[in-house]
Amino acid sequence: MKSNKLKFYECMLIVDSQAKEEDVEKLMGKIEKTIKKHGEGKINEVRKVGLKKLAYPIGHKREGIYYLVNLEIDPVSIKEYEEVMKLSNIVLRFLTKKKTASIPNLETTEEKKEEMKEEQR
């Protein structure tokens, strides 16, 4: 059943710096399964921002790996999605914000920047 209620969201995750890459992949799989439960939701992009020092310790951790996740999800699924994040033992913190429009693909914007540079020459 296709839902017309899909909305765009952006989520910033801070993952434990000791977490393995396969654990992060499992988490993304759980997230995708959860958001597809109520419709045609999907993860549009997962960008690893990198390892950063935290402003203050979280659970005795001083560093975390930041991920930026762009989602297309039915608002009904948000509570379940956030519950998955809360129950994950590798997620230190997360913040989910609703976006007003679709998020452009990073590669597309990089291509446009290159085109603009070439036009200026």
C-alpha positions in Angstrom: 0.0 0.0 0.0 1.6 3.3 -1.1 1.2 6.2 1.3 1.1 9.8 0.2 2.0 10.9 3.7 5.7 10.4 3.3 7.8 13.2 4.8 11.5 14.0 4.6 13.5 13.8 7.9 17.1 14.3 8.7 18.7 12.5 11.6 22.1 13.2 13.2 23.4 10.1 15.1 26.4 9.9 17.5 27.5 6.3 17.6 29.9 4.8 20.1 33.5 5.1 18.7 34.1 1.5 19.7 31.2 0.2 17.6 32.0 -2.0 14.6 31.0 -1.1 11.1 28.8 -4.3 10.9 26.9 -3.1 14.1 26.1 0.2 12.4 24.9 -1.7 9.3 22.7 -3.8 11.4 21.2 -0.7 13.0 20.6 0.8 9.6 18.8 -2.4 8.6 16.6 -2.3 11.7 15.8 1.4 11.0 14.9 0.6 7.3 12.7 -2.3 8.4 10.9 -0.1 11.0 10.2 2.7 8.6 8.9 0.4 5.9 6.4 -1.2 8.4 3.8 1.6 7.8 4.4 2.3 4.1 6.9 3.0 1.4 9.5 4.7 3.7 13.2 4.5 2.8 16.7 5.7 3.8 17.8 8.1 1.1 21.4 8.7 2.3 23.7 7.7 5.1 26.7 9.9 5.4 29.5 9.1 7.8 30.7 12.5 9.1 33.5 11.1 11.1 35.0 10.6 14.5 34.7 13.7 16.7 35.5 14.6 20.3 32.3 15.1 22.3 31.6 18.4 24.1 31.0 16.5 27.3 31.2 12.8 28.2 28.2 10.6 27.4 28.2 7.4 29.3 32.0 7.8 30.1 32.6 8.1 26.3 34.7 11.1 25.1 34.5 10.5 21.3 31.7 9.4 18.9 31.3 8.7 15.3 28.7 11.1 13.7 26.4 10.0 11.0 23.9 12.1 9.0 20.9 10.1 7.8 18.3 11.4 5.3 15.0 9.5 5.6 11.7 9.5 3.7 9.2 8.2 6.2 5.5 8.1 7.1 5.1 10.3 10.3 3.2 7.3 11.9 6.5 5.4 12.0 8.5 8.1 13.8 7.8 6.9 17.3 8.8 3.3 16.4 11.9 4.6 14.6 13.0 6.6 17.7 12.3 3.6 19.9 14.8 1.6 17.8 17.4 4.4 18.3 16.8 4.5 22.1 17.1 0.8 22.5 20.3 0.5 20.5 23.3 0.0 22.7 25.7 1.7 20.1 23.7 5.0 19.7 24.9 7.6 22.2 22.6 10.4 21.0 20.4 11.3 18.1 18.3 14.1 16.8 15.6 13.9 14.2 14.3 17.0 12.4 11.6 17.3 9.8 12.7 18.8 6.5 10.4 21.0 4.4 11.6 19.7 1.0 13.5 16.8 -0.4 17.2 16.7 0.3 19.4 16.9 -2.8 21.8 14.1 -3.4 25.3 15.0 -2.3 26.8 13.8 -5.6 24.4 16.0 -7.6 25.4 19.1 -5.7 29.1 18.4 -6.1 28.5 17.9 -9.8 26.7 21.3 -10.0 29.6 23.0 -8.1 32.1 21.6 -10.7 29.9 22.7 -13.6 29.7 26.2 -12.1 33.5 26.4 -11.7 34.0 25.3 -15.3 31.5 27.9 -16.6 33.4 30.7 -14.7 36.7 29.8 -16.5 
